[in-house]
Amino acid sequence: MTLLDAQQYDPARDRRRRNRVIVLIVVIVICAWVAYHFRAYPERAAVGRFFAALQKQDYEAAYAVWFRDPDWKQHQEKYSSYPFNDFYRDWGPGGEWGLVKSYNVDCSLSPGNGVIVQVTVNSRAQHAYVWVQKSDKTLSFSPSEIECGNWWTRVTE
């Protein structure tokens, strides 16, 4: 076949090819957005389990989530830096947040080797900030706060 014997131009074939490329690009963008959006899902889920235990007033289960150790009672000396009594004083009914009647995991930010998770507790204007270590999913008090109200956070979180 020579140049003069080329096939007839088929606009339908060209349109199908263009549409496939567009669909492929859109699917890749959506998959990338979903992957980015859920990158901190395990850490946010751990905070959700923690506050669910607090809401049920199961402080021992919440302490187990805090240290990610369901058998913490067998080796309490391992957690002497933050014993259960101190935990109960901080997160129990007499703590800063009182009885947790409702909570909402608002957003998260991943600076380095951990995730800061913002939680609205009992519909208060002041938020709880929890640090989740990425490597072992243990919880602690966050060293800093994050802001979740801007449009970019809503798109990315």
N, C-alpha and C positions, 0 to 999 in steps of 0.2 A: 504494500500500500504506500503510495506516495502522498506528498502533501496535497496534491490536487484531488486525491481520492479520499480525503478525510471524511469521517462520519458526519452526518447532519447534526447540527447543534440541537440539543434537546433541552429546552428551558425547564421542563418538569424534573428532569434528572438533576440539573443544577440546583433547583429549588429544594429538592429532597436532601441533597448533600448539605446545603447551607442550613436547612432546618435541623439536621442531625448534629451539626457542629454547634449550633446555638443551644440545643437541648443539652448536649454534653457539657458545655460551659456552664449552663445554669445548674445542672446537677452537681458539678464539681464545686461551684460556689456555695450551694446549699449544704452539701456534705461538709465543706470546710467550716461554714458557720456553725453547724450543729456540733462538730467536733470541738470547735473553740468554745462554744456555749457550755458544753458539758465537761470541760476539762477539769473542773473542780467538783464534779458530782460526788465522788466518794467522800471528800472532806465535808461537803454540805450535808450529805446523808448522815455522816457521823454526828454532826451538830444537831441534826433533826432527831436522831435517836436519843441524844443526850437530853434535849428539851422535852421530848415525849416522855422520858422516864421522870423528869422533874414534874411534868404536868400530872402524871399518875401518882406523884409523891413517893416514888420508889427511888429513894436517894441512894440506896446501895447499888442498884442497877445503873443509876446515873454516874456514880463513882467508878463503876466498872467500865463504863463507856469513856469516862474522862481519861483513864489510864489504859484503856483498851486491854483489860485483863479481867475476864469474868471470874477468875479464881483468886481475886485479890485478897480474900479473907484468909487463905492458906499462907500467905507471906506478906503480912501487913508491914513488916519491918522494911520491906523494899520501898514503901511509899512514906517513909518517915519525914520526908521534906514537905509533904502536904497530906497529913493524916486525915482520916475520915471525919474526925471531930471538927477540924478546920474547914473541910469541904462543906460539912453540914451547916456550919456557921455562915459560910459565904453564900451557899445556894439553897439552904433550907427556908422554912417559913419566916425566920427572923432575919434573913439575909437581905442584901440590897434589892433583890427583885421580888421578895415575898413569895407567896404561893403563885406558882405559874399556872394561870388559868387558860391562857392562850399564848401562842407564839407564832412567828412567821420568819422563816429564813429568807432574808431580803436579797442579799447579794454577797459576793465574795471577791477577793483580790488575791492574786498569787505572787507575792514578792519573795523570790528566792526559794528557800526550801520548805516553806509552809504556806498556809492559806489563812487569810483573815476573813472571818465570816461575820456579817452583821445580822443580828436577830432583833426583831421587834417583840418585846415581851409585854403581855397584858395591855397591848395597844398604847403603850407609853411613848411619849415623844423621845425620851432618852433610849438609846439602843444598847444592847449587849454586844460586845465584840469578843469573839472567841478565836484563838489561834489554833490551827490544826496542823500538826507536823505531817508533811507529806510521806515521809519514810515509814512511819509506824501508826499514823492516824491517832496519836494521842492528842488530847486537848489541853489547853492552858489559857491563861488570860492573855489577851492580845496586847502587844507592846504599843500599838497605835490604832487609830480609828480610820474608817474609810467612809466615803460619801457615796450613797447609792441613788441619788435623785436625778442625776443628769440624763440626758437622752442617750448618750453613748453607753452608759452602764445598762440602760434598758435594752439596748440592741445587743450588747455583748454578754450580759448576764441574764 
